[in-house]
């Protein structure tokens, strides 16, 4: 026997299509393949077959076509049995045409002659409309047997929650952000530095992200759509998320520019808790900084932008332009810059507010002037400024800045050198002057407006005095002790508990709003409770607004919300099964729910309703049941959205109660928790074991043989 199988997606494209219509049929098909291979050969088709395709294969023997699609998408073939294998969770199947004849599933199923679904609930719905004699079998995806190893590991080593969990994906963690009721931004305080990050560690290979024309493989937050040259920011505090945790000594190269009111302004670049200052120029400029990242981070953020320019030609909120980011391991040992001399009459420099070079130096022509240093520096420095003319600045107080450090001097006629001491300068690559005066040159042959005549700038490193060194050493020692103490306490706390939910937020059935809000209301003051949400949707960018809006609207809360996005390998998915204490579902209806079945087959008790297909395996022995009741709705693919069917309305209060009661059981009634874990395994063995599937699929084949005999 040859089984021809088809689903709309394949292993080569499923990663990029998570969350699209019918994407889950691919995973169901994959789970059925071992079963089918017990009964014959299997050929996976890239396209639905036609009668000619079937005839060609029938030359070698009989075949059966299994279409892992909704019934309305089953190929119309007549040369062999064509069996739709579909999931369904509504109270009726479509029996009307609203765009084409295939919309009428009742007619399609009658023409197919038989079908396979995955729950007793769906089977009863079909028989209610097509008659008790309609040949349909319920065969859940046979997954239980494949989790034997996970079950054994969870028995020998209880779930550890977040401890030891590392995931290669994009992670949005509420603990990484400073949240208020009006804004959200990455946090750089000690609480963020001392926590363990979930992202996989960076292996040291160069990370290069180019935003010129094509979308880079990098998560941008607070930016507009990419353009051929790069991307404009649209927030006063934009940031990027890496898929890995960066740590150690790095060389950061970043190509940026300012827009109108931000030109010549300081921009703070922060990688985790380590920062550097640069000055935004009118044109794209590349700034290179060397940093030592002591605490792993997957966040690079920008601070200091003004969003909206009054009278700007572009109506968008624009602060800065970003063209390229590179992160590499330094190729040579770090060498501190002890001295730096810039001769403005000879050296080429990147600057704002300066005329071109002359014999004596350069004239300023604006109240704010900036000069980019040839190399970044940090520490304690003596800055010497040499001028060749004061012009319109006699007696004027001028601010001179080295990075974010600011000193004020009074300019005087006849004085050519000004010396200032800067202490604790954070990494920066510019010097700026603010408050300069300017006016006519006084020379009838020179029509320019002139300010200060700058000859040169020199920087000399100086050692901190004894008291500064003592204070720095004491602070460093205190920080290390505090970090170690907090880390140990957090990991050892028996109160830590991890809930996991897996769903596509764009699927209205999944009811992710209740999952999140119910969790926060149950654990608002409990820092040991974490909800990890695995998002199964291809475009995370479409969900940022919803995710960050939830964090803002639910603030303040001490519990932890972690959203992860990306295709997890089998090994990494197993980590979720091993580390989770509970699997959460608050769906309005399920055709079978593979994630729930996988976690329960591994021995993870559930917080879930017992409606639709879940009613076949969710009960009080293995789950904290979320109450639900019938609610009228429309078939999901009906563009008319006429009310023809039912799904289930979740009782939000019972979800909050289920969260609270489950935490109490895990934390103080471990015997009951272990019993629920065993009951979860047993219920899935009855529901989705290979033995169960084998018996039911044999019944399908027997029915086909009897029909063929007649």
C-alpha positions in Angstrom: 0.0 0.0 0.0 1.3 3.5 -0.9 0.1 6.5 1.1 0.2 9.8 -0.7 0.3 12.6 1.9 0.1 16.3 1.5 0.1 19.4 3.7 0.2 23.0 2.7 3.7 23.5 4.2 6.9 21.5 4.3 10.0 21.3 6.4 11.8 23.8 4.1 9.3 26.6 4.6 7.5 26.1 7.9 10.0 28.2 9.8 9.0 31.3 7.8 5.3 30.6 7.8 4.4 30.0 11.5 0.9 31.3 12.3 -0.3 31.4 8.7 -3.6 29.7 7.8 -3.3 25.9 8.0 0.3 25.9 9.2 -0.4 23.5 12.0 -1.4 20.8 9.5 2.3 20.3 8.8 3.1 19.3 12.4 0.1 16.9 12.5 1.2 15.3 9.2 4.7 14.8 10.7 3.3 13.1 13.7 1.3 10.7 11.5 4.2 9.5 9.3 5.5 6.8 11.7 2.0 5.4 11.9 1.5 5.3 8.2 4.9 3.7 7.6 3.8 0.7 9.7 1.0 0.0 7.1 2.9 0.8 3.9 5.1 3.1 2.0 4.7 6.9 2.3 5.3 9.6 -0.4 5.1 13.2 0.8 3.8 15.4 -2.0 4.8 19.0 -2.7 1.5 19.7 -4.5 -2.0 18.2 -4.3 -2.2 15.3 -6.8 -4.4 15.0 -9.8 -5.8 11.8 -11.3 -2.9 11.5 -13.7 -0.5 11.6 -10.7 -2.4 8.8 -9.0 -2.6 6.7 -12.1 1.1 6.8 -12.5 1.7 5.6 -9.0 -1.0 2.9 -9.3 1.1 1.1 -11.8 3.1 -0.2 -8.8 0.1 -1.0 -6.6 -2.9 0.5 -4.7 -2.6 3.9 -3.1 -4.6 6.1 -0.7 -4.4 9.9 -0.6 -4.4 11.5 2.8 -4.9 15.3 2.7 -3.8 17.0 5.9 -5.8 20.1 5.1 -9.3 21.5 5.8 -11.9 19.5 3.9 -12.5 22.4 1.5 -8.9 22.1 0.2 -8.9 18.4 -0.6 -7.8 17.7 -4.2 -10.7 16.5 -6.4 -9.4 13.1 -7.5 -11.4 9.9 -8.4 -8.7 7.3 -9.1 -8.1 6.4 -5.4 -9.7 7.1 -2.0 -9.1 10.8 -0.9 -9.4 11.2 2.8 -9.3 14.6 4.5 -7.5 14.5 7.8 -8.6 17.6 9.7 -9.1 19.2 13.1 -12.3 21.0 14.1 -13.4 22.7 17.3 -16.7 24.5 16.4 -20.2 23.2 17.1 -21.1 22.9 13.4 -19.3 22.3 10.1 -19.9 24.7 7.3 -22.8 23.6 5.1 -23.2 26.7 3.0 -21.3 28.2 0.0 -20.1 31.7 0.7 -17.2 32.1 -1.9 -17.0 28.8 -3.8 -18.6 25.2 -3.7 -15.6 24.0 -1.5 -16.8 26.2 1.3 -19.6 23.7 1.9 -17.7 21.1 3.9 -20.8 18.9 4.3 -20.9 18.4 0.6 -17.1 17.9 0.3 -17.1 15.3 3.0 -20.0 13.4 1.4 -18.1 13.3 -1.9 -14.9 12.1 -0.2 -16.8 9.3 1.4 -15.0 9.2 4.7 -12.7 11.3 6.8 -10.3 11.3 9.8 -10.4 13.9 12.6 -8.6 14.1 15.9 -11.3 14.1 18.6 -14.6 12.6 19.7 -16.0 16.1 19.8 -15.3 16.8 16.1 -16.5 13.3 15.2 -19.9 13.9 16.9 -20.2 17.3 15.1 -19.8 15.7 11.7 -22.1 12.8 12.4 -24.8 15.2 13.7 -24.9 16.9 10.3 -24.0 14.0 7.9 -25.7 11.2 9.8 -24.6 8.5 12.3 -23.6 6.2 9.5 -21.0 8.5 8.0 -17.6 6.8 8.1 -15.4 9.1 10.1 -12.7 8.0 12.6 -11.1 10.0 15.4 -7.3 9.5 15.5 -5.4 12.0 17.5 -1.8 12.6 16.4 0.1 9.7 17.9 2.7 11.5 20.0 2.6 9.9 23.4 5.3 7.2 22.8 7.9 9.7 21.6 8.0 11.4 25.0 9.1 8.4 27.0 12.6 9.8 27.5 11.3 13.2 28.7 9.0 11.5 31.2 11.9 9.6 32.6 14.0 12.7 33.0 11.3 14.6 34.7 10.8 11.7 37.1 14.5 11.6 38.0 15.1 15.3 37.9 12.1 17.6 38.9 11.5 20.7 36.7 13.8 23.6 37.5 11.9 26.5 36.0 14.1 29.1 34.5 17.3 27.7 36.1 19.6 26.4 33.3 17.1 27.3 30.5 18.9 28.7 27.4 17.0 29.4 24.2 18.2 30.4 20.8 15.5 32.9 19.9 14.3 36.4 20.3 13.3 37.0 23.9 11.2 39.8 25.4 11.5 39.6 29.2 9.5 42.0 31.4 12.4 42.0 33.8 14.6 43.6 31.1 12.5 46.8 31.0 11.7 49.8 33.1 7.9 50.0 32.9 5.6 52.9 33.8 1.9 53.5 32.9 3.1 55.7 29.9 6.3 54.2 28.7 8.6 51.2 28.5 12.4 51.1 27.9 15.3 48.6 28.4 16.6 48.8 32.0 20.3 49.3 32.7 20.2 49.0 36.5 21.8 46.3 38.7 18.6 44.3 38.8 18.9 43.7 35.1 22.6 43.1 35.2 22.4 40.5 38.0 19.7 38.3 36.5 20.5 35.3 34.3 19.5 35.9 30.6 17.7 33.2 28.7 19.2 33.8 25.3 22.0 31.5 24.1 25.5 32.9 24.5 27.2 34.6 21.6 29.9 32.3 20.2 32.2 35.2 19.2 31.6 35.1 15.4 31.2 38.5 13.8 27.6 39.9 14.0 27.0 42.2 11.0 23.6 43.8 10.4 23.2 46.0 7.4 20.0 48.0 7.1 20.6 49.3 3.6 17.7 48.1 1.4 17.0 44.6 2.8 15.6 43.8 6.2 18.4 42.7 8.6 18.1 39.6 10.7 17.7 41.8 13.8 14.7 42.9 15.9 14.2 46.7 15.7 12.0 48.5 18.2 11.1 52.1 17.8 12.2 52.4 14.2 10.3 53.2 10.9 10.4 50.9 7.9 13.8 50.2 6.3 14.8 52.4 3.3 17.6 51.8 0.7 20.1 53.8 2.8 19.1 52.5 6.3 16.3 53.1 8.8 15.0 56.1 10.7 14.1 56.0 14.4 10.6 57.0 15.4 11.0 56.9 19.2 13.0 58.9 21.7 14.4 55.7 23.0 14.8 53.1 20.2 16.5 49.8 20.7 17.4 46.5 19.1 17.2 42.9 20.3 19.8 40.3 19.5 19.0 36.5 19.3 22.1 35.8 21.5 23.5 37.1 24.8 26.6 39.2 24.3 29.3 39.1 26.9 33.0 39.9 27.2 35.2 42.3 25.4 33.7 43.5 22.1 34.4 46.0 19.4 31.1 47.8 18.4 31.0 49.6 15.1 27.9 51.6 14.4 27.0 53.8 11.5 24.5 56.6 12.3 23.4 60.1 11.5 21.2 62.8 13.0 18.0 64.4 11.7 17.5 68.1 11.8 17.2 69.0 15.6 19.3 66.0 16.6 22.3 67.0 14.4 25.2 67.8 16.7 23.5 66.3 19.7 24.9 63.7 22.0 23.6 60.1 21.6 24.1 57.5 24.3 24.7 54.0 23.0 24.2 51.3 25.6 24.9 47.6 25.3 23.3 46.2 28.4 24.7 48.3 31.3 27.7 49.5 29.4 27.5 52.8 27.5 29.3 55.1 25.1 28.7 58.6 23.8 28.8 59.8 20.3 27.8 63.0 18.5 25.2 62.8 15.7 26.4 64.3 12.4 24.4 65.4 9.4 25.9 62.7 7.3 26.3 59.0 8.1 29.4 58.5 10.3 30.9 55.3 11.6 31.8 55.2 15.3 33.9 52.4 16.8 33.9 51.6 20.5 35.6 49.0 22.5 33.5 47.7 25.4 33.8 45.1 28.1 30.3 43.6 28.8 30.5 42.1 32.2 26.9 40.8 32.4 25.3 39.0 29.3 22.8 41.1 27.4 20.8 40.9 24.2 19.8 44.6 24.1 21.5 47.6 22.4 19.7 50.9 23.0 19.9 54.5 22.1 19.2 57.4 24.4 19.1 61.2 24.1 17.0 61.7 20.9 14.3 64.3 20.4 11.5 62.6 18.4 9.6 65.3 16.5 11.1 68.2 14.5 8.9 71.2 14.2 8.5 72.2 10.6 10.3 69.1 9.3 9.7 68.1 5.7 9.1 64.6 6.7 5.8 64.2 8.8 7.1 61.2 10.7 8.8 61.2 14.1 12.5 61.0 13.2 15.5 61.3 15.5 18.4 59.4 14.1 19.3 57.2 11.1 20.9 53.8 11.5 22.7 52.1 8.6 24.9 49.4 10.0 25.9 47.6 13.2 28.8 45.3 13.7 30.0 43.5 16.8 33.3 41.6 16.8 35.9 40.3 19.2 38.9 42.7 19.2 41.8 41.4 17.1 44.4 43.1 19.4 44.7 43.6 23.1 43.1 46.7 24.5 45.4 49.7 24.7 44.3 52.8 26.6 44.6 56.2 24.9 47.0 58.2 27.2 47.3 61.2 25.0 45.6 62.7 21.9 46.6 65.8 19.9 44.4 67.3 17.1 45.9 70.1 15.0 42.9 71.8 13.4 45.1 73.5 10.8 46.3 70.2 9.4 44.3 67.2 10.6 41.2 66.0 8.9 38.4 65.7 11.4 34.6 65.0 11.4 33.0 68.1 12.9 29.8 70.2 13.1 29.8 74.0 13.2 33.4 74.5 11.8 34.6 76.1 8.6 37.3 74.4 6.5 41.0 74.4 7.6 43.1 77.5 7.4 46.7 78.3 8.2 45.9 79.1 11.8 43.2 76.5 12.4 39.4 76.6 12.0 36.7 79.2 12.7 33.4 78.3 14.3 30.1 79.6 12.8 27.4 78.3 15.1 26.6 78.5 18.9 27.2 74.7 19.2 30.3 73.0 17.7 31.4 69.4 17.9 34.6 67.6 16.9 34.8 63.8 16.6 37.9 62.3 18.2 40.0 59.9 16.1 39.6 57.2 18.8 37.2 56.8 21.7 38.5 57.2 25.2 37.3 56.9 28.8 38.7 57.7 32.2 40.3 60.8 33.7 41.7 63.4 31.3 43.2 66.9 31.2 41.7 68.7 28.2 43.7 71.6 26.7 42.0 73.9 24.1 44.2 76.3 22.1 42.5 79.2 20.3 44.0 81.8 17.9 41.2 84.4 18.1 38.3 85.2 20.5 36.4 87.4 17.9 32.9 87.9 19.4 33.4 85.8 22.5 35.2 88.0 25.0 33.7 87.5 28.5 31.4 84.8 27.3 30.8 81.6 29.4 31.1 78.6 27.2 30.4 74.9 28.1 33.0 72.5 26.9 31.9 68.8 27.0 34.0 65.6 26.8 31.2 63.1 26.2 28.6 63.7 28.9 31.0 65.5 31.2 30.6 69.3 31.2 32.9 72.1 32.3 32.3 75.9 32.0 35.0 78.4 31.1 35.0 82.2 30.5 36.7 83.2 27.2 39.1 86.2 27.4 40.9 88.3 24.9 44.6 87.6 24.9 44.3 84.2 26.4 45.1 81.3 24.0 45.1 78.2 26.2 42.3 76.8 28.4 42.9 73.7 30.5 40.2 71.7 32.1 40.2 68.4 34.1 37.5 65.8 33.5 37.0 62.8 35.9 35.2 59.5 35.3 34.5 60.1 31.6 32.5 57.3 30.2 33.5 56.0 26.7 33.1 58.8 24.2 34.5 59.9 20.8 33.7 63.7 20.7 34.4 67.1 22.2 31.8 69.8 22.0 31.4 73.5 22.6 28.1 75.1 23.5 27.1 78.8 23.9 29.6 80.3 21.5 29.0 83.8 20.1 29.5 84.8 16.4 29.2 87.8 14.2 30.6 89.6 11.1 34.3 88.9 10.3 35.2 92.6 10.4 37.0 92.1 7.1 35.3 93.5 4.0 36.9 90.8 1.9 35.5 88.0 4.2 31.7 87.9 4.2 31.5 85.0 6.6 30.0 85.0 10.1 32.8 84.0 12.5 32.9 82.9 16.1 35.9 81.3 17.9 39.2 80.6 16.2 40.2 77.1 17.2 43.9 76.1 16.8 44.0 72.7 18.4 42.8 70.3 21.1 44.9 67.9 23.2 43.9 65.3 25.8 46.3 63.8 28.4 45.3 61.0 30.7 45.8 61.5 34.4 45.7 59.1 37.3 42.9 59.4 39.9 44.1 60.4 43.3 44.2 58.0 46.3 40.7 58.7 47.5 39.2 58.1 44.1 41.0 54.7 43.7 39.9 53.6 47.2 36.2 54.5 46.5 36.3 52.7 43.1 37.8 49.6 44.6 35.3 49.5 47.4 32.3 50.0 45.1 33.5 47.2 42.7 33.9 44.8 45.6 30.4 45.6 46.9 28.8 45.2 43.5 30.4 41.7 43.0 29.2 40.5 46.4 25.7 41.8 45.8 25.5 40.2 42.4 26.6 36.8 43.6 24.3 37.0 46.6 21.2 37.8 44.6 22.0 35.2 41.9 22.3 32.4 44.5 19.2 33.4 46.3 17.1 33.6 43.2 18.1 30.2 41.8 17.7 28.4 45.1 14.3 29.8 46.0 11.8 27.0 46.2 9.0 29.4 45.3 10.1 29.8 41.7 7.4 28.4 39.4 7.3 28.4 35.6 4.1 28.4 33.5 4.4 27.9 29.7 1.9 28.8 27.0 2.3 28.1 23.3 0.0 29.8 20.7 -0.4 32.1 17.7 -1.7 35.4 19.0 -3.3 36.1 15.7 -5.6 33.1 16.2 -8.7 34.5 18.0 -9.4 31.1 19.5 -6.3 31.1 21.7 -7.5 33.9 23.9 -4.0 35.1 24.8 -5.4 38.2 26.5 -7.0 36.2 29.3 -3.8 34.1 29.7 -1.7 37.1 30.3 -4.1 39.3 32.4 -5.2 36.3 34.5 -1.6 35.4 35.3 -0.7 38.9 36.3 -3.8 39.3 38.5 -3.0 35.9 40.2 0.7 36.7 40.8 1.0 40.5 40.8 3.0 40.5 44.0 4.8 37.2 43.5 8.3 37.7 41.9 8.8 33.9 41.9 6.1 33.3 39.3 7.0 33.4 35.6 4.7 33.0 32.5 6.7 32.0 29.4 4.8 32.5 26.1 6.1 30.8 23.0 4.8 32.8 20.1 4.0 30.7 17.0 3.7 33.5 14.4 6.2 34.3 11.7 6.4 38.1 12.1 7.2 39.3 15.6 7.1 42.9 14.4 3.3 42.8 14.1 3.0 41.9 17.8 5.3 44.5 19.5 2.5 47.0 20.0 0.3 44.4 21.7 3.1 43.0 23.9 4.4 46.3 25.1 0.9 47.7 25.6 0.1 44.8 27.9 3.3 45.4 29.9 2.3 49.1 30.3 -1.4 48.5 31.0 -0.7 45.8 33.6 2.0 47.7 35.4 2.9 47.5 38.3 3.6 43.8 38.8 6.4 41.7 40.4 5.7 38.5 38.5 7.6 37.9 35.2 6.3 37.7 31.7 8.7 36.3 29.0 7.7 36.2 25.3 9.9 34.1 23.1 9.8 34.0 19.3 11.6 31.8 16.8 11.7 28.3 15.5 13.1 26.1 18.3 15.1 23.0 17.6 13.9 19.7 18.9 16.5 19.8 21.7 15.5 23.3 22.7 11.8 22.5 22.7 12.6 19.6 25.0 14.1 22.1 27.4 10.6 23.7 27.7 9.1 20.3 28.5 11.8 19.6 31.1 11.7 23.0 32.9 8.0 23.8 32.9 5.9 23.2 36.0 2.5 23.8 34.2 1.3 24.1 30.6 -1.4 26.8 30.2 -4.3 26.9 27.7 -7.3 29.2 27.8 -8.7 28.4 24.3 -12.2 28.9 23.1 -11.9 25.7 21.3 -9.3 23.1 20.2 -9.2 20.4 17.4 -6.7 18.5 19.5 -4.0 21.0 20.7 -0.6 19.5 20.0 1.4 21.6 22.6 -1.0 20.7 25.3 -0.7 17.0 24.4 3.1 17.1 24.2 3.5 18.7 27.6 1.0 16.4 29.3 2.6 13.4 27.6 5.8 14.5 29.2 4.2 14.7 32.7 3.4 18.4 32.9 0.0 19.1 34.5 -2.2 21.7 32.9 -4.2 24.8 33.6 -6.8 24.5 30.9 -10.5 24.2 30.0 -12.2 20.9 29.4 -14.1 22.1 26.3 -14.1 20.7 22.7 -11.3 18.2 22.0 -9.7 19.0 25.4 -12.7 17.4 27.1 -11.4 14.0 26.0 -8.2 14.3 28.2 -8.5 17.3 30.6 -10.0 16.4 34.0 -9.6 17.2 37.7 -6.9 14.5 38.2 -4.4 16.1 35.7 -5.4 19.8 35.4 -6.7 22.8 37.1 -9.9 23.3 35.0 -10.8 26.7 33.6 -14.6 27.0 33.3 -16.2 27.8 30.0 -19.6 28.1 28.4 -21.0 28.2 24.8 -20.8 31.4 22.9 -22.1 32.2 19.4 -19.6 33.0 16.7 -18.9 32.5 12.9 -16.9 29.9 11.0 -13.3 31.2 10.8 -13.0 31.2 7.0 -16.5 32.7 6.4 -15.9 36.3 5.1 -19.5 37.1 5.8 -18.9 36.5 9.5 -22.5 35.4 9.9 -23.3 33.7 13.2 -23.7 30.0 12.4 -21.8 28.1 15.1 -20.5 28.1 18.7 -17.2 28.2 20.5 -16.6 28.5 24.2 -16.4 31.6 26.3 -13.7 31.4 29.0 -14.6 32.3 32.6 -11.7 34.7 33.4 -12.3 34.5 37.2 -11.9 30.7 37.1 -8.6 31.1 35.2 -7.2 33.4 37.9 -8.3 30.8 40.5 -6.7 28.0 38.6 -3.4 29.9 38.5 -3.5 30.5 42.2 -4.5 26.9 43.2 -1.9 25.4 40.9 0.9 27.4 42.5 -0.3 26.3 46.0 -0.2 22.7 45.0 3.3 22.8 43.5 4.8 24.8 46.3 3.2 23.1 49.3 1.6 19.8 48.1 4.3 18.1 46.1 2.7 14.7 46.5 -0.4 15.9 44.8 1.6 17.6 42.1 3.4 14.3 41.3 0.1 12.5 41.2 -1.3 15.1 38.7 1.9 14.6 36.6 1.3 10.9 36.5 -2.4 11.4 35.7 -1.4 13.7 32.8 0.8 11.0 31.3 -1.9 8.3 31.7 -4.6 10.4 30.1 -2.5 11.1 27.0 -1.6 7.4 26.7 -5.3 6.7 26.4 -5.8 9.6 24.0 -2.8 9.7 21.7 -0.6 6.6 22.0 0.6 4.8 18.9 -1.3 1.7 20.0 -4.5 3.7 20.1 -3.8 5.3 16.7 -2.8 1.9 15.2 -6.1 0.3 16.2 -8.2 3.2 14.8 -6.3 3.5 11.6 -6.6 -0.2 10.9 -10.4 0.3 11.3 -10.2 3.0 8.5 -8.4 0.6 6.2 -10.8 -2.2 7.0 -13.7 0.0 6.1 -12.1 0.9 2.7 -11.5 -2.8 2.0 -15.2 -3.6 2.7 -16.3 -0.8 0.4 -14.0 -2.1 -2.3 -15.4 -5.5 -1.9 -18.9 -4.3 -2.4 
